[in-house]
Each structure stands twice: as structure tokens, then as C-alpha cells.
């Protein structure tokens, strides 16, 4: 995809209610959706992605928790075609990896009080398990920063897909 006006024209032309729903499909935080929507029109796709990054960075912790609510646990049954596509590597994993992911998710939830969020696109179940195991060693503040960065990666993938679908 090129970063010219045609990349964002479809998004910029959407009625506010439809654009808000599309943004909530990318990130479940209403504050995120409002902030990105308020920046329209965008000159380029990169401008939109930068605005999305800024909106995510500005989210308070309580709103970040709302953003997490839109994501299934890694290895759990995906809630949407988008999540299924993003976690495709887990679907091909063996039972031992899936069981270890479920156990790791429980340990992560207990330690950090929120789901293990990682940009799963293009990663195998074994890779996601290795990342989970490593991240369980983090302190809560470090993990929160990593989780926010991973959410940003997911948002960017989903926004690019949205723009491509609207082109």
C-alpha cells in the first residue's frame, strides 16, 4: 500500500458512526476511537497510524483495560475472523503447546491482572508460548509497557487492513 491520499479517502469519507465502529473493531477503547476519529481527515495512511499511536499513548490505564477487553486469550477460541487470522499459528500448534499456553495464560492473569497480549500475526504457537514464558519474568510496570507496545502493533495491522478493505 502506498501512503497517498487514496489510502485514507475511504476512511475519511465514512460517516462518524461507521468510522467509530470500524475503529472499535481495531481497538476496543472508546477513547481511542474518539481520538482517532477527531483527527480526520488524514493526508496519508502514515498520518492515521501516527495518530493512532498517539491516541494509544494517551490512554489512561482504565481505558487501556477496555482496549484489552476486545482481545481473546492467546490460544482461546477467537472471537472474530480478525482474531482467528492473527492467531492462526496457534491453530496449527500441538496439544502440548496449547495446554502450556492455557496454563501460562492463567499464570499471567494471576500475576498481572490482565490477559497476555502479544501481536500474534505470523508467529507460531511455540513462539507465542516462548514469549509468554519470558514475559512472566517481568515486573508489572515493565509488562504494562510491553503490553501497550504490542497493542500498538495490533492496532497498526488492523488499521492497515481497514484501509486496504476500504480502498
N, C-alpha and C positions, 0 to 999 in steps of 0.2 A: 504494500500500500504506500502511496506517496503522501507527503504531508502538504497537500494543497487544499484550497477552499472546498473542492468537491468531497473531500474526506469528511467534512463536518456539516455539509449543507443539509443532508437528510436529518441529522440530529438537531441542528439549529431550527429547522422548519417544523419539527414536531410540536403539537400542542403541549402546553405545560403538563397536563395530567398524564399524557402518554410518555413524555420525556421523564417525568418523575418515576413512573412505573418501571421504565427501562433502566433508570439509574438505580432504583431499589433492587432490580434483578442483578445488578453488578455488585452492589454493596447495600446491605440491609439497613443502613443508618439513614433515617430521615434527614438528619442534619447534613450528612454528606450529600444527599440528593439535592437538598435546597441550595447548598453552597455551589455545587457544580452547575445547577440549573441557573443560578443567578449570574453566572459568568457568560452566558450566551449573549451574542453569537461568538463562536470561536473561529479564528482565522485558519488554524491548522489543527490537525489531529494532535500534534505535539502540544499545542496550546491547551487543548482539552485535557491531555494526560497530565500536564504540569498543574493545571487547576485541580484535577482530581487528587494529585499528590498533596497539594496544599490543603485541600479540604480534609483529607485523612489526617494530616499532621495536626490540624487544628481541633480534631475531635477530642472532647474530654473523655476520661476513662469510662464513664457510664454510657456514653454513646458508642464507644468502641465495643463495649459488651453487646450492644444492639447489633452492631455490624457482624459480630461473631455468630449471632443467632441465625443468620442466614446460611451457615455452612454446616454440612453434616460432618460427623467424626470421620477421620481417615479410616477407610475400611468398612464403615457403616453403609447401609443402603442409601445411595444417593437420592436426594430429594427432587432432583431435576435432571434433565438431559445435560445441562451445563456441568453439574457436579459429576455426573457419570462420565462425561468426556474427560474432565480434569483428573479423575481418579481411575482412569482406565488401566493404569499399571497395577493397581491393587486387584482388579478383577482377575488378572492372569496369575496372581501370586498363589503359592501353595497354601494348604490349610495351616501349616505350622506358622507361616508368616502372618496369615490373617488372625490366627489365635494370639500370636505375640503382639500384633497391632492392637487388638482388643484389650489385652492386659496392659499394654503400655498406655493406651488412652485412659484407662481407669486410673493408673498411677499418676498420669499427667493431670487429670481432672482434680484428683485429691491434692496434689502438690500446689497447683497454680490456680485452681478455682475456675478454670475455663477450658474450652476444648483446645486440643493440639491443632493449630492451624499452620499449614505449610502450603506453598504453591506446589501442587502435586503434578501439574502438567508435565508430561514427558518423563516422569520418574516411575521407577518400578516399585512394587510393594516392598522389596528388600531395601531399596534406597530410603523409602519413607520410614521404614522401621529403624534403620540406622540413624537417620536424623532425629527421630523421636527419642531413641535411646540416648543420644548425645545431648539433646536439649533437656532431658530430665536432670542433667547435672547443673543446669543454670540456676542462678538465683532468680527470684520473681521479677525484679526490675529489669534484668538482662533479658529474660524471657519475654516480658511485655514489649520491649523494644523490637526484639526479633519477630514476634508475632505481628506487630504493627507493620514492619517491613514486608513480611510475607503477604499480609492483606493488601498492601500497595501493589505487589506484583500481580496478585489475583485480579485486583481492580483493573489494572492496565490491560491484562489479557482480555478480560470481559468487555472493557470499553472498546478495544480494537475490534473485537468480534462484532460488537454492536454497530460500530461504524461500517464495517465490511458488509454486514447484513442490510444496512440502510443505503449502501451505495448503488 
